[in-house]
Amino acid sequence: MPHPSRRSFLTTAAALAAAAATRRLTANSEKPAGGTPMATGTTAFAADLYGKLAAAKENVFFSPFSISAALTMTAAGAKGETLAQMRKVLHLSDSSDGGFGELLKAVTARPDPKKPGPELSAANAVWGQKGYPWRPEFLKAVRDGFGADVRDADFAAAPEDARKAINAWVGQQTREKIKELLAAGTITPLTRMVLANAVYFKGVWQSPFDKAATKDAPFTLADGSKKTVPLMARTGSYDYEATEGYRRISLPYAGGQASLVVVLPRTPDGLPAVEKKLGAGLFAVPAVRSEVQVFLPRFTVERPYTLNDPLKELGMTDAFDEKADFTGMVSRLPEGGLYVTTVAHKAFVDVNEEGTEAAGATGAVTAVRSLPPQPKVFRADHPFLFAIRHNPTGAVLFLGRYEMP
């Protein structure tokens, strides 16, 4: 397999990897509201997946953009019902790359490199079993559509070496925020391909919080109990909206290309009602500018996920069993069909007085088979939703829930 020169995209904020392996078969195998259409589709996928991940009563944080990137590259090699299911779950169009290539270019574009803006970087890579009959058109699709660096690996002879190399690549791309994307045993001698997308985000606030203003304060949990958190505070002009069920604010990063949108229920136990309204429009930037006194916890969330079951529940079932059809990846099946064995995701976010740093990782493993008005108050001292949003496209890059300090 040739080694083209590396191409890096400036993207969002997460890291992600997808892997493909093979299993021997004993029988014959059978074959945003206001945003761009693809961004709206990605946000719809984010809402769907959030509904599955939020079942456990704990903090939630993941990168729908990153997961979409890895699975869309995987879908480039799918056919038939497998492809139809993946397109439906990921909300992809019928174009060759599901429209994701255009979104990737839009998100990574910097209008003026000389102006301040967040650090947004993304890279895509594909590791394929050396000597395997990969279709040239599939490799071309991931190179051209996703800028993927195509590399050889010897999963059959040295799976652990390959796993360590992939994890090292993810760690490098995410500034070591994601160090162990693929756990021991994820890559086996039956692994045949790994498709990886790594994304990293670091943005400073357009108007930073003063560290001296941060004070310990109570954070009320849904059950009424309280925990102490460092609560940041500042007053400024923000896009802000108040409805009967929640308050919503957009905290822009320098350069205006991205924002942290926080949705705060009216009451500590009001998050479930707000979650039912989750959709592309919930994280749109409010249109009304207001003077707001903002209180926001300083917090860090790191979450690992295995996404097999959530994706199956959303309708992506064939990709995980012997009905999977990934014949778009290979010109022939020397060992049987390819299928996905594991989709693993990790994401990290740190919100502080200076700004936000975020990273994430996903792995899909396939086997054979007048007087000045008083400022409004936005006091996030109880559970809330939050998202890092790419403003020009409306794409939700990261989505989370903070309810347990």
HELIX and SHEET records of a PDB file:
HELIX    1   1 PRO A   37  LEU A   53  1                                  17    
HELIX    2   2 PRO A   64  ALA A   75  1                                  12    
HELIX    3   3 GLY A   80  LEU A   90  1                                  11    
HELIX    4   4 PHE A  100  THR A  108  1                                   9    
HELIX    5   5 PRO A  136  PHE A  146  1                                  11    
HELIX    6   6 PRO A  159  GLN A  173  1                                  15    
HELIX    7   7 LYS A  211  ALA A  213  5                                   3    
HELIX    8   8 LEU A  271  GLU A  275  1                                   5    
HELIX    9   9 ALA A  280  PHE A  283  5                                   4    
HELIX   10  10 ASN A  308  LEU A  314  1                                   7    
HELIX   11  11 ASP A  318  PHE A  320  5                                   3    
SHEET    1   A 3 SER A   8  PHE A   9  0                                        
SHEET    2   A 3 GLU A 119  GLN A 129 -1                                        
SHEET    3   A 3 ASP A 149  ALA A 153  1                                        
SHEET    1   B 6 SER A   8  PHE A   9  0                                        
SHEET    2   B 6 GLU A 119  GLN A 129 -1                                        
SHEET    3   B 6 THR A 191  VAL A 204 -1                                        
SHEET    4   B 6 ALA A  15  THR A  22 -1                                        
SHEET    5   B 6 LEU A 338  VAL A 351 -1                                        
SHEET    6   B 6 PHE A 299  THR A 306 -1                                        
SHEET    1   C 4 SER A   8  PHE A   9  0                                        
SHEET    2   C 4 GLU A 119  GLN A 129 -1                                        
SHEET    3   C 4 THR A 191  VAL A 204 -1                                        
SHEET    4   C 4 GLY A 355  VAL A 368 -1                                        
SHEET    1   D 7 VAL A  60  PHE A  62  0                                        
SHEET    2   D 7 ALA A 395  TYR A 402 -1                                        
SHEET    3   D 7 PHE A 384  HIS A 390 -1                                        
SHEET    4   D 7 ALA A 258  PRO A 265 -1                                        
SHEET    5   D 7 TYR A 246  PRO A 252 -1                                        
SHEET    6   D 7 LYS A 226  ALA A 242 -1                                        
SHEET    7   D 7 LYS A 215  THR A 220 -1                                        
SHEET    1   E 8 VAL A  60  PHE A  62  0                                        
SHEET    2   E 8 ALA A 395  TYR A 402 -1                                        
SHEET    3   E 8 PHE A 384  HIS A 390 -1                                        
SHEET    4   E 8 ALA A 258  PRO A 265 -1                                        
SHEET    5   E 8 TYR A 246  PRO A 252 -1                                        
SHEET    6   E 8 LYS A 226  ALA A 242 -1                                        
SHEET    7   E 8 ARG A 289  PRO A 297 -1                                        
SHEET    8   E 8 LYS A 376  ARG A 379  1                                        
END                                                                             
